[in-house]
Amino acid sequence: MAVTKYTVLVIPEGSHRVRRFMVQRRLLQWVAAVALVLVVAGGLLFVDYLRTSVDRNELARLREQNHSQQKELQRLITSLDDLRKEMVVLAQNDAKVRVMAQLTRPKAETLLGVGGPPEVDATSEITDIQRQIDQIRQDIDLRRESQEELRGFLNDQRSLLAAKPRGWPVKGWMTSSFGIRNSPFSGRLKMHEGIDIAARTGTPVYAAADGIVSQCETVEGYGKLVAIDHGYGYKTYYAHNSKLLVKVGQRVKRNDLIAAVGNTGSSTGSHLHYEVRLNGIPLNPKKFL
């Protein structure tokens, strides 16, 4: 079988000498095959290099993301622990105030108190921790609502306490008590709706509680009268005064000077007639002294 050969002529520039090379076809095929393999191998290596480079960048990105998530996770765990501690303090304060105020227990949906370390570890999902934090915050809002309720109740109690008559409205001694008695004018049995406190004319008369002057005038039988509306249904009346030192609509505080003892109206001597009424019903003022 004849072997195919190729003749390669090499003619150097500026020279008349020609070089001739004989190359067999099989050798050229081998050279071409080796070149093709090298090109393919080089291409594969280049693709692998690109893929490795991309993977390396992705790994670096994931590591950075993981580091950020770990930091966020730690922050959320710390936040959760702080919120739990705040809940414990709020629960304790709420319970103490309710015991002191003799109130009912908090709303059913509020927690009675929580504590302890976060029930999560470093591998827990951030969303789970965030869900716990949101729940704790909701519980804190409910607890704050409970405290607002307490604050409103205590403010109301303080207002009620300020409105409830207390103490002697004048320095003196009681000469007639509350209840049925013989009238000093007719001798007949008659309801005495207050108490009489004897004192010298001009002795200062003080408000028994906070309120607004609702009446300040001369009234038949009562003489010069001051009436104070304290709210919550309470009213006090100060009669037989010699002087009236306040005006209708004036706001007064407990122990503010409002009048001076006298002997005006149906009176047998210098004294103060003092009445306490609740929703218009006379009460025994002695209970409030």
Contacts in CASP RR format, 6 or more apart in sequence:
PFRMAT RR
TARGET T0000
AUTHOR 0000-0000-0000
METHOD contacts of the structure
MODEL  1
MAVTKYTVLVIPEGSHRVRRFMVQRRLLQWVAAVALVLVVAGGLLFVDYL
RTSVDRNELARLREQNHSQQKELQRLITSLDDLRKEMVVLAQNDAKVRVM
AQLTRPKAETLLGVGGPPEVDATSEITDIQRQIDQIRQDIDLRRESQEEL
RGFLNDQRSLLAAKPRGWPVKGWMTSSFGIRNSPFSGRLKMHEGIDIAAR
TGTPVYAAADGIVSQCETVEGYGKLVAIDHGYGYKTYYAHNSKLLVKVGQ
RVKRNDLIAAVGNTGSSTGSHLHYEVRLNGIPLNPKKFL
3 24 0 8 1.000
3 25 0 8 1.000
3 26 0 8 1.000
4 24 0 8 1.000
4 25 0 8 1.000
5 22 0 8 1.000
5 23 0 8 1.000
5 24 0 8 1.000
5 25 0 8 1.000
6 22 0 8 1.000
6 23 0 8 1.000
6 24 0 8 1.000
6 25 0 8 1.000
6 28 0 8 1.000
7 20 0 8 1.000
7 21 0 8 1.000
7 22 0 8 1.000
7 23 0 8 1.000
8 20 0 8 1.000
8 21 0 8 1.000
8 22 0 8 1.000
8 23 0 8 1.000
9 18 0 8 1.000
9 19 0 8 1.000
9 20 0 8 1.000
9 21 0 8 1.000
10 18 0 8 1.000
10 19 0 8 1.000
10 20 0 8 1.000
10 21 0 8 1.000
11 18 0 8 1.000
11 19 0 8 1.000
12 19 0 8 1.000
69 126 0 8 1.000
70 122 0 8 1.000
72 126 0 8 1.000
73 122 0 8 1.000
73 124 0 8 1.000
73 126 0 8 1.000
73 129 0 8 1.000
74 122 0 8 1.000
76 126 0 8 1.000
76 129 0 8 1.000
76 130 0 8 1.000
76 133 0 8 1.000
77 118 0 8 1.000
77 120 0 8 1.000
77 129 0 8 1.000
79 133 0 8 1.000
80 118 0 8 1.000
80 120 0 8 1.000
80 129 0 8 1.000
80 132 0 8 1.000
80 133 0 8 1.000
80 136 0 8 1.000
81 117 0 8 1.000
81 118 0 8 1.000
83 133 0 8 1.000
83 136 0 8 1.000
83 137 0 8 1.000
83 140 0 8 1.000
84 114 0 8 1.000
84 115 0 8 1.000
84 116 0 8 1.000
84 118 0 8 1.000
84 136 0 8 1.000
85 115 0 8 1.000
86 140 0 8 1.000
87 111 0 8 1.000
87 113 0 8 1.000
87 114 0 8 1.000
87 115 0 8 1.000
87 136 0 8 1.000
87 139 0 8 1.000
87 140 0 8 1.000
87 143 0 8 1.000
88 113 0 8 1.000
88 114 0 8 1.000
88 115 0 8 1.000
90 140 0 8 1.000
90 143 0 8 1.000
90 144 0 8 1.000
90 147 0 8 1.000
91 111 0 8 1.000
91 112 0 8 1.000
91 113 0 8 1.000
91 114 0 8 1.000
91 143 0 8 1.000
92 113 0 8 1.000
93 147 0 8 1.000
94 106 0 8 1.000
94 143 0 8 1.000
94 146 0 8 1.000
94 147 0 8 1.000
94 150 0 8 1.000
95 112 0 8 1.000
97 103 0 8 1.000
97 147 0 8 1.000
97 150 0 8 1.000
97 154 0 8 1.000
98 104 0 8 1.000
98 105 0 8 1.000
98 106 0 8 1.000
98 150 0 8 1.000
101 150 0 8 1.000
101 153 0 8 1.000
101 154 0 8 1.000
101 157 0 8 1.000
103 150 0 8 1.000
103 153 0 8 1.000
106 112 0 8 1.000
106 143 0 8 1.000
106 146 0 8 1.000
107 142 0 8 1.000
107 145 0 8 1.000
107 146 0 8 1.000
109 142 0 8 1.000
110 139 0 8 1.000
110 142 0 8 1.000
110 143 0 8 1.000
110 146 0 8 1.000
111 139 0 8 1.000
111 142 0 8 1.000
111 143 0 8 1.000
114 136 0 8 1.000
114 139 0 8 1.000
118 129 0 8 1.000
118 132 0 8 1.000
120 128 0 8 1.000
120 129 0 8 1.000
120 132 0 8 1.000
159 232 0 8 1.000
160 232 0 8 1.000
162 209 0 8 1.000
162 210 0 8 1.000
162 254 0 8 1.000
163 209 0 8 1.000
163 210 0 8 1.000
163 211 0 8 1.000
163 230 0 8 1.000
163 231 0 8 1.000
163 232 0 8 1.000
163 234 0 8 1.000
164 209 0 8 1.000
164 230 0 8 1.000
164 232 0 8 1.000
164 234 0 8 1.000
164 288 0 8 1.000
165 208 0 8 1.000
165 209 0 8 1.000
165 230 0 8 1.000
165 234 0 8 1.000
165 236 0 8 1.000
165 276 0 8 1.000
165 285 0 8 1.000
165 288 0 8 1.000
166 208 0 8 1.000
166 209 0 8 1.000
166 254 0 8 1.000
166 288 0 8 1.000
167 208 0 8 1.000
167 288 0 8 1.000
167 289 0 8 1.000
168 197 0 8 1.000
168 289 0 8 1.000
169 197 0 8 1.000
169 205 0 8 1.000
169 206 0 8 1.000
169 207 0 8 1.000
169 208 0 8 1.000
169 236 0 8 1.000
169 238 0 8 1.000
169 272 0 8 1.000
169 274 0 8 1.000
170 197 0 8 1.000
170 199 0 8 1.000
170 203 0 8 1.000
170 204 0 8 1.000
170 205 0 8 1.000
170 206 0 8 1.000
170 261 0 8 1.000
170 272 0 8 1.000
170 274 0 8 1.000
171 199 0 8 1.000
171 203 0 8 1.000
171 204 0 8 1.000
172 197 0 8 1.000
172 198 0 8 1.000
172 199 0 8 1.000
172 203 0 8 1.000
173 197 0 8 1.000
173 198 0 8 1.000
174 195 0 8 1.000
174 196 0 8 1.000
174 197 0 8 1.000
174 198 0 8 1.000
174 286 0 8 1.000
175 196 0 8 1.000
175 197 0 8 1.000
175 198 0 8 1.000
175 271 0 8 1.000
176 192 0 8 1.000
176 195 0 8 1.000
176 196 0 8 1.000
177 192 0 8 1.000
177 195 0 8 1.000
177 284 0 8 1.000
177 286 0 8 1.000
178 192 0 8 1.000
178 193 0 8 1.000
178 194 0 8 1.000
178 195 0 8 1.000
178 282 0 8 1.000
178 283 0 8 1.000
178 284 0 8 1.000
178 285 0 8 1.000
178 286 0 8 1.000
179 191 0 8 1.000
179 192 0 8 1.000
179 193 0 8 1.000
179 194 0 8 1.000
179 284 0 8 1.000
180 189 0 8 1.000
180 190 0 8 1.000
180 191 0 8 1.000
180 192 0 8 1.000
181 189 0 8 1.000
181 190 0 8 1.000
181 192 0 8 1.000
182 188 0 8 1.000
182 189 0 8 1.000
182 190 0 8 1.000
183 189 0 8 1.000
183 190 0 8 1.000
184 268 0 8 1.000
185 266 0 8 1.000
191 282 0 8 1.000
193 275 0 8 1.000
193 282 0 8 1.000
194 273 0 8 1.000
194 274 0 8 1.000
194 275 0 8 1.000
194 276 0 8 1.000
194 282 0 8 1.000
194 284 0 8 1.000
194 285 0 8 1.000
195 273 0 8 1.000
195 274 0 8 1.000
195 284 0 8 1.000
195 285 0 8 1.000
195 286 0 8 1.000
196 271 0 8 1.000
196 272 0 8 1.000
196 273 0 8 1.000
196 274 0 8 1.000
197 271 0 8 1.000
197 272 0 8 1.000
197 274 0 8 1.000
198 269 0 8 1.000
198 270 0 8 1.000
198 271 0 8 1.000
199 261 0 8 1.000
199 270 0 8 1.000
199 271 0 8 1.000
199 272 0 8 1.000
200 261 0 8 1.000
200 270 0 8 1.000
201 242 0 8 1.000
201 260 0 8 1.000
201 261 0 8 1.000
201 262 0 8 1.000
201 263 0 8 1.000
201 270 0 8 1.000
202 242 0 8 1.000
202 243 0 8 1.000
202 260 0 8 1.000
202 261 0 8 1.000
202 262 0 8 1.000
203 260 0 8 1.000
203 261 0 8 1.000
203 272 0 8 1.000
204 257 0 8 1.000
204 260 0 8 1.000
204 261 0 8 1.000
205 226 0 8 1.000
205 238 0 8 1.000
205 241 0 8 1.000
205 257 0 8 1.000
205 258 0 8 1.000
205 259 0 8 1.000
205 260 0 8 1.000
205 261 0 8 1.000
205 272 0 8 1.000
206 254 0 8 1.000
206 255 0 8 1.000
206 256 0 8 1.000
206 257 0 8 1.000
206 258 0 8 1.000
207 228 0 8 1.000
207 236 0 8 1.000
207 252 0 8 1.000
207 253 0 8 1.000
207 254 0 8 1.000
207 255 0 8 1.000
207 256 0 8 1.000
207 258 0 8 1.000
208 228 0 8 1.000
208 236 0 8 1.000
208 254 0 8 1.000
208 274 0 8 1.000
208 276 0 8 1.000
208 288 0 8 1.000
209 228 0 8 1.000
209 230 0 8 1.000
209 234 0 8 1.000
209 236 0 8 1.000
209 254 0 8 1.000
210 230 0 8 1.000
210 251 0 8 1.000
210 252 0 8 1.000
210 253 0 8 1.000
210 254 0 8 1.000
211 228 0 8 1.000
211 229 0 8 1.000
211 230 0 8 1.000
211 231 0 8 1.000
211 251 0 8 1.000
211 252 0 8 1.000
211 253 0 8 1.000
212 228 0 8 1.000
212 229 0 8 1.000
212 249 0 8 1.000
212 250 0 8 1.000
212 251 0 8 1.000
212 252 0 8 1.000
213 226 0 8 1.000
213 227 0 8 1.000
213 228 0 8 1.000
213 229 0 8 1.000
213 246 0 8 1.000
213 247 0 8 1.000
213 248 0 8 1.000
213 249 0 8 1.000
213 250 0 8 1.000
213 251 0 8 1.000
213 252 0 8 1.000
213 258 0 8 1.000
214 227 0 8 1.000
214 228 0 8 1.000
214 229 0 8 1.000
214 235 0 8 1.000
214 248 0 8 1.000
214 249 0 8 1.000
215 225 0 8 1.000
215 226 0 8 1.000
215 227 0 8 1.000
215 248 0 8 1.000
216 225 0 8 1.000
216 226 0 8 1.000
216 227 0 8 1.000
216 244 0 8 1.000
216 246 0 8 1.000
216 247 0 8 1.000
216 248 0 8 1.000
217 224 0 8 1.000
217 225 0 8 1.000
217 244 0 8 1.000
218 224 0 8 1.000
218 225 0 8 1.000
218 264 0 8 1.000
218 265 0 8 1.000
219 225 0 8 1.000
219 239 0 8 1.000
220 265 0 8 1.000
221 239 0 8 1.000
221 265 0 8 1.000
221 266 0 8 1.000
222 237 0 8 1.000
222 239 0 8 1.000
222 240 0 8 1.000
222 265 0 8 1.000
222 266 0 8 1.000
222 273 0 8 1.000
223 239 0 8 1.000
223 240 0 8 1.000
223 241 0 8 1.000
223 264 0 8 1.000
223 265 0 8 1.000
223 266 0 8 1.000
223 267 0 8 1.000
224 239 0 8 1.000
224 240 0 8 1.000
224 241 0 8 1.000
224 242 0 8 1.000
224 243 0 8 1.000
224 244 0 8 1.000
224 259 0 8 1.000
224 262 0 8 1.000
224 264 0 8 1.000
224 265 0 8 1.000
225 237 0 8 1.000
225 238 0 8 1.000
225 239 0 8 1.000
225 241 0 8 1.000
226 237 0 8 1.000
226 238 0 8 1.000
226 241 0 8 1.000
226 244 0 8 1.000
226 246 0 8 1.000
226 258 0 8 1.000
226 259 0 8 1.000
227 235 0 8 1.000
227 236 0 8 1.000
227 237 0 8 1.000
227 238 0 8 1.000
228 235 0 8 1.000
228 236 0 8 1.000
228 238 0 8 1.000
228 252 0 8 1.000
228 258 0 8 1.000
229 235 0 8 1.000
230 236 0 8 1.000
233 278 0 8 1.000
233 279 0 8 1.000
233 280 0 8 1.000
234 276 0 8 1.000
234 277 0 8 1.000
234 278 0 8 1.000
235 276 0 8 1.000
235 277 0 8 1.000
235 278 0 8 1.000
235 280 0 8 1.000
236 274 0 8 1.000
236 275 0 8 1.000
236 276 0 8 1.000
236 277 0 8 1.000
237 273 0 8 1.000
237 274 0 8 1.000
237 275 0 8 1.000
237 277 0 8 1.000
238 258 0 8 1.000
238 259 0 8 1.000
238 272 0 8 1.000
238 273 0 8 1.000
238 274 0 8 1.000
239 265 0 8 1.000
239 272 0 8 1.000
239 273 0 8 1.000
239 274 0 8 1.000
239 275 0 8 1.000
240 261 0 8 1.000
240 262 0 8 1.000
240 263 0 8 1.000
240 264 0 8 1.000
240 265 0 8 1.000
240 267 0 8 1.000
240 271 0 8 1.000
240 272 0 8 1.000
240 273 0 8 1.000
241 259 0 8 1.000
241 260 0 8 1.000
241 261 0 8 1.000
241 262 0 8 1.000
241 264 0 8 1.000
241 272 0 8 1.000
242 259 0 8 1.000
242 260 0 8 1.000
242 261 0 8 1.000
242 262 0 8 1.000
242 263 0 8 1.000
242 264 0 8 1.000
243 259 0 8 1.000
243 260 0 8 1.000
244 258 0 8 1.000
244 259 0 8 1.000
245 257 0 8 1.000
245 258 0 8 1.000
245 259 0 8 1.000
245 260 0 8 1.000
246 252 0 8 1.000
246 256 0 8 1.000
246 258 0 8 1.000
246 259 0 8 1.000
252 258 0 8 1.000
261 270 0 8 1.000
261 271 0 8 1.000
261 272 0 8 1.000
262 270 0 8 1.000
262 271 0 8 1.000
262 272 0 8 1.000
263 269 0 8 1.000
263 270 0 8 1.000
263 271 0 8 1.000
267 273 0 8 1.000
274 285 0 8 1.000
275 282 0 8 1.000
275 285 0 8 1.000
276 282 0 8 1.000
276 283 0 8 1.000
276 284 0 8 1.000
276 285 0 8 1.000
276 288 0 8 1.000
277 283 0 8 1.000
END
